[in-house]
Amino acid sequence: MEQKLSVIMASDVVGYSRLMGIDERGTLSALKRHRHELLDVKIALHHGRTIKLVGDGMLTEFRTAEEAVLCAVGIQREMRTRNSDVSPDRRIEFRIGINIGDILFEDDDVYGDGVNVAARIENIARPGGIAVSASVRDTLGNRLGIGFEDAGEQTLKNIERPLRIFNVIVGDRETPESESSPASAAVPAMTIQADPVFKPNRTILYVSRFSNLSGDPDQEYFASGLTEDVVAALSRFSRLNVIVQPPRLEPRHDGPTNFYTLKGSVRRLGNRVRVNASLTNILREHVWAEKYDFDLVDVFYIQDELAQSIPAALNVKIEEAERQRVLAKPATALKAYDFYLRGKHLQQSFNPEDVGLAKEMFVAAIDDDPSYPRPYLGLAWIELRKLKWNQRADIDTALATASAWASKALQLNPNEADVHWALGVIHLWRGEAERAIGCYERARELAPYNCDLLAEYCDALGYLGRLEDAIRIGELAVRLNPSRPDWYLWDIAASKYLSGDYLGALSLLEKMTEPGPAYRLLAATYAQLGRLEDARRAASELLKINPDFSIERYTSRAPYRDKALLAKYVEGLRLAGLPE
């Protein structure tokens, strides 16, 4: 038996028995066509998985609420188009219900409270509509500009407790109908209200629909699907308010400055397709631009590739731009988000004074907004880096302090990917390998294209002896983040070193502009290659930034599952002449 927490979408055909009575063969044919051409395609585009088919109904599992709702909206909007020239008495219309809950797989079947609730919510959805549980609505917030109609608490068949249900407003032609079934409504054709409500301490990102410049109407589906995929991926970055279709805003020097606009276009050139994407700030200054060229062989592959690459690049570029914006502001004008960004900038430093200032920035952010989770994570990382960089500190105290800060962040936002990432590091250094992997995987579910997370997971997998997986994930992080920081290379090089590929490790380490604590791996690598003079020089550089480094402390702390790998590392450190 397998049990897990998932997002479940239940759907079925409205009045299926009546339609079968009118035209059994025609109804079956039409339903099969809709499933093959529309439902299966939309589910695949949004990374869903159909887990059960029963007559006219189906259950589908998604990784996130964003993907489930965007998929449902795409289905219902296209069904309106498909039904536009069909007689009302012969139209196939779907009801859709979405819930977050536990599902159990056993004997090739699926069970669980999450499935039951999704099915009951679907039963009360309007024809052609979408109804969701409060857990789905709360998870989405206002990130996608999705409009909801509160249907209040509903008593559902065979469900003990009343549940609060929300209708998703699907398209501009739909208006709430109090006399109808109590549910349905969502993404207003992927548009936003004139004055959207934003969550505090987040950067605002407006996303325009990708334009089809091919002159071929058949390519509209590709541009539209790409927009939906990119929006769904961007919405997973919890520090972004992602809004589809920017309003007509003129730059204002007296208004908010922490928002950006993403625009894109798609052009087909024979058997090639080119996608352009650009990011501008409030002053319409270009922050980032990129073009992507593909052979038009597999459209889904292209969309998946772009749905990884564009959000990953934007996450990096927006954070860089925001950091520069905040650093230019006077200290008296800072708020919680600004304090956090300054602290994150400072905590990367090898200078203890800068780290001390970072701690002050995080505390100031908490004082300004105690409900903002990221400053607590910043304080946790200050403790964790003491261990990762082999500084003099009591490991139990550092882990306990980091755990307390991370737990507070988890309490404030259990769907924050960086919280689970930090907890993964804590479990790793406590020697709790399985719990660490579980936390990292949960973080990846929440933010699969967070490059820093991928690079950190590479580091963890190296300690756990999963060297091939570590290198693969680390190289993915580098591919998705062309502006990668040096420590990405350090993490990959560590696994190459442990696998005996010393030349591969060295080629990465020598690309680092400021190795810092990575001088220890550089020293060990040179030593293993017989370049002892270079090894001793690297060891000397390490001791300049960390004069307290000792092999004994590193050996007693480092969370290697396979002690033979630790021995290989220590051998290089000793050959390099580092102090015991």
KOLBA-718249 format. One record per residue (C-alpha): residue in one letter; x, y, z. Coordinates in steps of 0.001 Angstrom, whole numbers, plus 500000, padded with zeros to 6 digits. Each point is the difference from the previous one (the first is absolute). Example, Ala and Ser with C-alpha at 12.3 -4.5 7.8 and 13.67 -1.06 7.14 Angstrom:
! KOLBA-718249
a512300495500507800 s501370503440499340 
This chain:
! KOLBA-718249
m500000500000500000 e501261503485499081 q498636503134501650 k500862503592499151 l498668503545500020 s498897501102496513 v497852502427498056 i497084498034498526 m497752501113497138 a496726498109499548 s497966500496496822 d496969498471498313 v497436500723497305 v496833501914500879 g496853497980499154 y501954497071498600 s497097497531500213 r497691502414498152 l502582500523497237 m500482496234499644 g496235499583499695 i499867502538497165 d503008498728498024 e502145497311501602 r502498499580497168 g500347503738499347 t500448500787503696 l502700497372500466 s501809501183496879 a499884503650501044 l501127499225503554 k502915497925498723 r501001502826497654 h499858502628502772 r502098497827502298 h502622499262497363 e500247503465498433 l499376502211503027 l500033498429503458 d503026497747499469 v501925502855498361 k499220502558502731 i500776497497502753 a503376499217498412 l500802503697499543 h499365500613503684 h501960496953501169 g496925498110501188 r499458496248500138 t496671498272499422 i499656497449502791 k496506498621499368 l497358499891497263 v496432499003500835 g497485500280497152 d499575503721499344 g502131501026502981 m503708500242500701 l502346500726502887 t503231501863499324 e502921500678502342 f502089503198499799 r503147501144501738 t498613503445500874 a496707501815500364 e501157502521497394 e500425497342497337 a496682498334500840 v497980503223499798 l501729501268496858 c499353496626498371 a496322500075501009 v499565503551498733 g501632499098496688 i497657497038499591 q496825501924500794 r500888502964497813 e500730497815496974 m496827497956500597 r498033503233499632 t501560500486496568 r499386496389499027 n496354500230501065 s499292503315498279 d498500498358496902 v498494496939501753 s496300499775500813 p499464500683503741 d498299496634500523 r503029498142498593 r502836501965501562 i502556498169502117 e500788502152503038 f502302499085502863 r499746500719503686 i503378500232501762 g500847499881503712 i503487500504501464 n501270499195503496 i503257499572501897 g500105496886502166 d501380496548500695 i499640497259497390 l500794496307500381 f500998497599497232 e499310496293500548 d499213497076497677 d500007502214496892 d497341502280501478 v499971503353501752 y498283500942503256 g500175502608502724 d498282503028501463 g501620502279497424 v498408498031497153 n496569499826501652 v499900503729500678 a501106500861496441 a497231497795498599 r497357501605502246 i501161503508499098 e499756499088496320 n496390498857500556 i498927503530501005 a501971501894497353 r498015501816497336 p499827498519496497 g503144501246498242 g501337501261503324 i502697499329502583 a499566499753503765 v502906499808502442 s500497499421503690 a501159502751502345 s503425498331500171 v500448500504496245 r498773503585500129 d502318500836502940 t502980498397498287 l499502502066496842 g499305503297501721 n500218502763497391 r503103498718498238 l498331499280496663 g497431502756500084 i497341497311500348 g496506501149500916 f497976497986502512 e496371500046501079 d499552498960503617 a497192497395500054 g500139499711503795 e500040496805502045 q498402497034498254 t498809496669501394 l501291497342497623 k498662496474499709 n501813497495502254 i502411502698501234 e499640500483503754 r501044503633500263 p498642502980498009 l502569501337497538 r500444503519498727 i499842500019496198 f501108502584497459 n498940500301496361 v502577500869497357 i498868502725497587 v500715498615496539 g500124502753497375 d498377503343499473 r496583498693498964 e499307498312503305 t498356501739502920 p499085498482503352 e496521498521500050 s498550499670503465 e497128497839498742 s502378497401498528 s501926497268501746 p502105501511502781 a503321499734498164 s502206501222497076 a502513502831498934 a503851500687499254 v502686501585497904 p498112502744498152 a501532499031496656 m503374500425501693 t499341503697500629 i500086502007503217 q497889502438501883 a500758503682499467 d501375500289503524 p501371496579501056 v500705499245503642 f503628499010500556 k501511498058502836 p502553502117501883 n503752499421499808 r499845498725496442 t501192501299496673 i497243500557497441 l500445498358496594 y497580500753497185 v499973497397497212 s498649500913496572 r498674497250497773 f502694498799497619 s499206501407496551 n499676497775496952 l502097501689497270 s499867497039497626 g497044501211497957 d498593496526500575 p496853499803502177 d500823496358500728 q502945501187502082 e497733501867502432 y499649496872502137 f503779499818500337 a500357503638501107 s497053499651502388 g501251496717501447 l503471501451500469 t498570502972501902 e498044497696502310 d503022497771500656 v502294502939500746 v497420501599502318 a499456496728501860 a503752499564500498 l500565503621501059 s497156499782502519 r502001497431501933 f502531502639501015 s498385501127503223 r501617503431499993 l498197500956496759 n496502501337499467 v499413498716496458 i497255501807498104 v498943499123496463 q499341502821497515 p501505503271501297 p497723502995500342 r500978503125498122 l502329501556502483 e502229502988499451 p503287500193501926 r499526501901503232 h502879501138502123 d497704500475502987 g498408496530499749 p501214496460500724 t503261499157498259 n500273496283500694 f498122498733496980 y501049498634496635 t498387498983496722 l500701496875497959 k499165500087496300 g500574497324497401 s499351498955496443 v499933496813497951 r500975499841496325 r500036496917497798 l502601500010497227 g499528496902497844 n500942497048502186 r501474502260502679 v498335501951502764 r501471503057501732 v498788501258503362 n501054503418501271 a499531501087503609 s500888503266501722 l499716501450503486 t499670503721500739 n499656501968503233 i497528502744500891 l502074502546498046 r499897497688496956 e503706499414500262 h501060496598498699 v501070497645502781 w500293496812497954 a499349498707496499 e500570496639498338 k499109498172496816 y499487496256499708 d500192498042496740 f498690496454499558 d499370497486497251 l496234499588499798 v499949496269500725 d498308499641503404 v497839502948501076 f499545498650503529 y503775499688500425 i500456503625498920 q497333501229502400 d501457497970502872 e503503501281499273 l498862503624499906 a497809499541503084 q503227499088501828 s502482502416498433 i497992503240500008 p498773499840503645 a503449498898501207 a501665502936498241 l497374502476501211 n500317498865503607 v503723500757499870 k499760503286498089 i497145501409502067 e501820499217503238 e503147501691498677 a498027503070498925 e498105500154503296 r503212499718501981 q501536502918498100 r496814502020500424 v499970499455503750 l503717500651500454 a499496503427498429 k497265500955502494 p500795501906503209 a499781497883503160 t497202502205501362 a497751499005497081 l500323496228500433 k497115497646500742 a499963496269500824 y500560498841496404 d502833502505499527 f501673499042503274 y499819496334498973 l501593500627496602 r502837501980501576 g500539497241502523 k500088497335497302 h502561502031498073 l502240500375503061 q499776496421501285 q501839498657496937 s503117501831501115 f503010498230501531 n500510503053502244 p498626499398503547 e499061503673500295 d497788499771496914 v498329496884501398 g499349501886503225 l498356502803498031 a497937497414498128 k498677498716503299 e499023503552500968 m498159500417496692 f498014496787500533 v499070501032503546 a498906503421498717 a497833498303497362 i498316497886502685 d499430503083502147 d498331501724497034 d497851496983499054 p500066496981502358 s497749498028497603 y502546500082497151 p501732496557499948 r503153500679497970 p501990501953502629 y499666497006502339 l501521497866497229 g502818502516499677 l500824499540503679 a499882496218499569 w502464500149497103 i502476502058502023 e500220497027502379 l500130497380497254 r502843501699498143 k502136499764503127 l499860496231499517 k500247499940496222 w503040502275500043 n501629498146502923 q500081502985502334 r500543499673503725 a496548499377501486 d498192497422502098 i498168497815497493 d497106499082502291 t499383503628500953 a500214501176496400 l497562497327498807 a497570500639502863 t500012503738499297 a499588499487496259 s497175497543500616 a498162502463502245 w500172502770497384 a499018497669497140 s497096498580502007 k498701503511500600 a500149500670496251 l498192496696499360 q497252500996502408 l499528503288498127 n500011498439496529 p499996496192499624 n500031500370496197 e503245501974499904 a502515497893498032 d503002501606501686 v498704498896503406 h500060496328498990 w503411500531498403 a501412501351503281 l498409497147501947 g501622497584497552 v503427501443500819 i499289499710503724 h498970496330499719 l503023499303497797 w502451501342502583 r498194498106502734 g500620496771498094 e496302499522499174 a500461499156496327 e496478498880499111 r498363502994501656 a502466502282498232 i499141498530496590 g496289500340500785 c500418503708500777 y502042500660496875 e497458498192497834 r497144501963501565 a501895503216499277 r500465498915496373 e496273499270499686 l499251503540501139 a502726501714497914 p501424497623497378 y501919502711498143 n501697501676502963 c503625499705498885 d501499500689503432 l497885497197501433 l501166497599497278 a503654500859500630 e499549499516503746 y498296496651499376 c503067499035497948 d502120500659503098 a497738497854502199 l499944497088497553 g503786500080499871 y500205499572503776 l497552497105499721 g502120498232497384 r497532500443497118 l502719501479497836 e498463499540496542 d496717501555501138 a501895502842501650 i501955500827496849 r496883499808497814 i497984502349502206 g502930502362500464 e500542500233496251 l496278500694499543 a500320502937502425 v502921501378497988 r498107499594496715 l496930501788501327 n502014502821501580 p502616501394497617 s500853502585502707 r500682497240502514 p502034500882503117 d503305498233500634 w498633497639502620 y498007498111497335 l503319498894498525 w501333499108503436 d497082497652500664 i500357498189496662 a503793499833500372 a499636498325503396 s498094497077498488 k502446499751497109 y502864499887502515 l498287497286502056 s499378497951496858 g503723500177499183 d499694502493497136 y502641502390501323 l500579501721496643 g496257500583499624 a499859501468503493 l503008502226499322 s498548501351496747 l496968501236501947 l501889501346502989 e502386502015497827 k496997501815498487 m499103501438503415 t500891503679500323 e500015499956503811 p500279496450501395 g499770501020503666 p499268496873502082 a500291497943496804 y503780500405500265 r499888496867502162 l498670497924497092 l502402501704497592 a502914499136502306 a498899496351500265 t499520499765496216 y503432501399499199 a501487497588502534 q498292496976498444 l501398501050496608 g503518500213501439 r500170503801499702 l501126500425503596 e501308503541499661 d496652501187498641 a498278497989502734 r501960501735502754 r499326503397498438 a496234499285499987 a500231498771503610 s501695503256500953 e497171502003498373 l497421497981501933 l501721500745503314 k499957503732499234 i496209500055499958 n499482497207502551 p503051499863502294 d498195497576502317 f499560497287497360 s500959496528501198 i499748496570498417 e498777498525503291 r497071502447500208 y499090499366496362 t500158496218500497 s497848500067503127 r497303502166498415 a499694499297496283 p496850497901499387 y501460497363497664 r497915496847499947 d502887498009498467 k503078500420502195 a502206498780497141 l499104503178498108 l500869502090503043 a503337498186500215 k500723500866496349 y499366503673500705 v502059500014503191 e502868498320498157 g500180502961497635 l499791502516502840 r502911498342501781 l502089499810496831 a499411503745499584 g501420500627503463 l496909501346501699 p500133499901503820 e498655497046501891 
